[in-house]
């Protein structure tokens, strides 16, 4: 596979996009590979280098930007960068896999703009901002300040939903998983 398809999952933090991406990756009949993003933030206790993210310093990230190493990147929070290395697409296509992204909203739209015909961009929406706040608090991984920061960003990100191919409201996880699988199979003609 010289060039495959791209499936983007973007959403405000806490909407369930990562859960849906993990579900799709567990589906044995879907030829998908996970695009590992690079980030300048520190790893969380459960995250593994080279599996969840490529963790690099802010300085290294900025150097990679100068080297044009990214398909897309974004300074998501002040001094906290996320991006997709061009080499990730090549790595997965060489393995005969279509690329599955779990990335921020602006990054997802950047992928769609660059590869409009070969990208399915799915926006995962929470049922409401109140539910989103409950989900973020139940994680127990964020400070109050970080939760407020994420909620402000989420309200802004929700305004981009209409620019995606599909808005998938995650108000019932089993139904959302089923719909995500259906959308991806249809896009890949499976």
N, C-alpha and C positions, 0 to 999 in steps of 0.2 A: 504494500500500500504506500504509494509515493505521497499522496495527500488524502487524508481521510476527512471525516466530518467532525464538527465541534459541537458539543452540547454544553451549554452554559447554565449553571444554576446560580442565581444571585438572589439576595434577600437581605433585609435588615437582620442584624444579629439576634438570634433567638427565634427565628421564624421556622426553623426545622430543615433548612437546606442541606446541612451536613448529614443529617439523619437520612434524608432522601437520597443523597449521593451514595452513602454507604449501602443503602438498600439496592440501588442500581448496580453497584460494583459486585454485590453478592449474587446477582442474577447470572447464572452460568451461561445462559444462551445469548447474552449481550456482549459483543466484542468491544468492551470499553476499557480504557486505561485512565487512571487518575492523574490529572495534571498537578504535580506538586509545585505549589507556589513558593516563591522566596519571600522572606520577611525580615525586617530589621528589628522586630520585637523579640524579647526573650521567650524561650519555650515555656509552655505551661508544664506542670508536673507530669501529665500523661502524654505529652507529645514527643515524637521520636524524629530526630534529624534524618532527612532523606525519605521519610515515610509520610509525615504530616506536613512538613515544610522543610525548605532549605533555610536555616537560620544563619544570617550574615549580618555583619555590623552595618550601621548607617553609612559609614565611610565606604565600605565595599559596595553597598547597594548603589550609592551615588556614582562610584567608579563604573559599575556595570551599566548604568544609564548612559554615561559618556561613551561607553564602548558599543552602544546600541544592541545590548544583549537581550533586551526584553521585547516581547510581543506587545505587552501592555504593562503598565505599572501605575501606582497611585500612592500619594502620601495620604493615607486614610485618616490618620490622626497626626498631630504635630510630631515630626521626627520619627514617625512610624510608617514605613513603606511596605507595600505588598506588590508583587508583580509575578509575571509568568515569563520564564526564560524561553527564548526561541528554541533552544535545544530540547525543551520538554515536548514540543509538538513532534519534532524529528524522532525523539526517543520512542514515543508511542506509535507513531505511524510505521516506524521500522519494525515494530512488534505486531503489525497488522491490527492495531486497535484504533478505534475512534476516541477522541480526546474528551474526557469529562472534566468540567471545571466546577469548582466550588469557590467562587470569587465575589468580591464586592461589586456593588451595582455599577459603578462607573467603569470598572475593569471589564465587566460583562458586556456593557454597551460598546466599549472599545474593541473587543473581540468581534462583536456583531458588525460593527462598521468596517473592520478590515476584511472580514470574510463573510459578507452578507449571504451568499448563496449556500455556503456549506455549514452555516451555524444555526442551531436551534437555541434561542435564548429564552429561558424560563425564569420568571420572577416568582419566587415563593413568598406569598403574603401571609401575615398572621391574620386571625379573625378580627383582631382589634389591637390598638396600642396598649390597652389595659392587659390583655392576655399576654402580649409581648413582654410587658413589664413583669408580670408574674413568672414567666418562663426565665427571664434573666435573673430574677431574685432567687428562684429555686435552684439555679446552678450553684450558688454559693461560692463563685469564683471571682466575683468583682466587688470592688469597693463601692460605696454609695456614689462617690464622685464619678466613677467609671460607668455605673448604671445610668446616671443622669446624662452623661456624655453620649452613651450608646442610644438612649431614647431620643435625644435631640437629633442625632444622626439618622435614626430610623424614620422619624417623621419626615425628614428631608428625602430620604431614599424612596419612601412610598410614592413620592411625586413622579418618580421615573418609571413606575410600573407599566404605564401605557406604552412605553417605548420598546417593550419586550414582545416577543412573538406570542407568549402565553403568560397569563397570570394564574398561578395555581395557589388557591387559598388553602392553607394547611389548618383546617379546623377539625379534621378527623384524620389521624395519622395513617390508619389502614387504607382509607379511601385515597389519601394523597399519594401513598406509595403505589397503589394500583394505577392511578392516573399518570404518575410520573413514568411508570413502566410502559403504559399504553402510548404516551406521547413519544417516548424515545424509540420504541419499536416502529411506530408509524414513520418517524423521521428517517430511520435507517432502512426502511422498506423490509422489515423482518416479519 
